[in-house]
């Protein structure tokens, strides 16, 4: 190597070393990209589950405080939850990547009671199943199950 330097050639990376380094860096970037997509999908699912639970909890409190019966409906075509009561209506849109499964209309009596039920939230890769029941005026999330598809 000393002889080559005496002839005027400088030390540098060879073309093969540069290609190998670029290949390693690119593969690390691709791996990171797909890992972040999974994290994003899980976060979208969790955010929408929490939004729906809070919306149903608000509906229950409204029903109990105002002593009115109400219904929470899910419109799959618009992917939104709608609270309907006499002279009162609210809606919340869910992310289009999240779908609700096994959701039947929730009917609450004037006391805000919610019968026990299981609701499944799903994205393309993940699903989350929530068992909901009313207890002491609050929704209890029991037996939560998360699965990957």
N, C-alpha and C positions, 0 to 999 in steps of 0.2 A: 504494500500500500504506500510505503514511503517513496518508492520509486515512481509511482504514478503521480504523486503530489509534486515531485521534482520536475516532472514533465509538463506541469502547468494545469493538470486536471484538479478540480476542487472536490472536496468531499460533499456529497449530496445524496438524497434518497434516489434510489433507482426507480424506474417506472413500475417494476413489479411490486416493490415495497409501497409505493403510493397507491396502486390499485388495491392491494390487500388492505391497507389502512382505510381507504374510502369504503370498501366493502363492509368492513367491521362497523364503521360509523353508521352507514346506511341501515344495516341490519338492526343496530341498536335503536335507531330512530323509528323504524317500522314497528319493532316490538313495543316501544313506548306508545306509539300512536294507537295501536289496537288495545293496549292495556287501558289507556285513557278513555277509549270508547266504552269499554265495559264499566268503568267507574262512572262515567256520565249516565249510562243507562240505569245503573243501580240508583244513582242519586235522583234521577227523574222519577223513578218508581217510588222511592221513599217520600219525596216531596208531595207527590200526588196522593199517596196513601194518607199522609198527615193532613193534607188539605181536605180530603173527603171526611176524615174522622172529625176534624174541627167543625166542618159544615154541618154534619149530622148532630154533633153536640150542641151547636148553636140552635139548631132547629128544636132540639129537645128542651133547651132552656126557654126558648121563646114560647113553646107550647105550654110548659109548666107555669111560667110567670103570667102569661096572658089567658090561661085556662081555655085554649082553643085547640081543636083537633087539627092536625095537619098531615101532609103527605110529602115525602121526599121521593122524587122520581128520577130515574136515569134515562136520558135520551141518547141512545147509542149513535144515532146519525150525527148529532152535534157534539157528542162526547162531553156532556155536561150533566150536572146534578141540579135539580130544580126543587125548591121548597115551595109548596103551595098551601096556603091557608086562606081563611075568609079575609078578604081585603088585604092580603099580604102575600108577597112572592119575592123570592130571591133565587139567584142562580150562580153557579160557579162552574167555569170551564176547566176541564182536565186536559193535560197534554195529549195531543193526538197519538203519541207513541204508547200511551197507557190505556188499556181497556179494562172495564169491569165485567166480571163474569159471575153468574149466579146471583145477580142483583135483582131482587123483586122489590116493588115499591114498599117503602117503609111508611107505615101508617102509625101515627102517634095520637093517643087520646089526649084529652084536655089536661091530664096530669103529666104529660111528657114521657110516658112510659114507652120503652123500646123493647120489643120482644127479642130474645136471643136469636142471632143469625150469623151466618158466615158469608163473608164477601171476599172474592178473589180479585186481585189486581194483577195484570199481566202485561209484560212487554214482549218483544220477540224472544228474548233469551231468559228473562227472569219472571218469576211470579211470587206474589206474597198473599198469603191467606190470613184474614183477620176474623176472629170470632168476637162479635160485639154483643154486649148486654148492658142493660141499665142497672146501676147500683148506686143508691144514695144520690141520685140526681146527676151522676157522672157516667160517661161511657167507659167501660172497662175493656181494654184490649187483652183478651185472654188467649192462650194457646196460639200465639203467632207462629206461623211457619213460613220460611223462605226457601224457595227451591229454584234451581236453575234448569232451564229447558234445553 
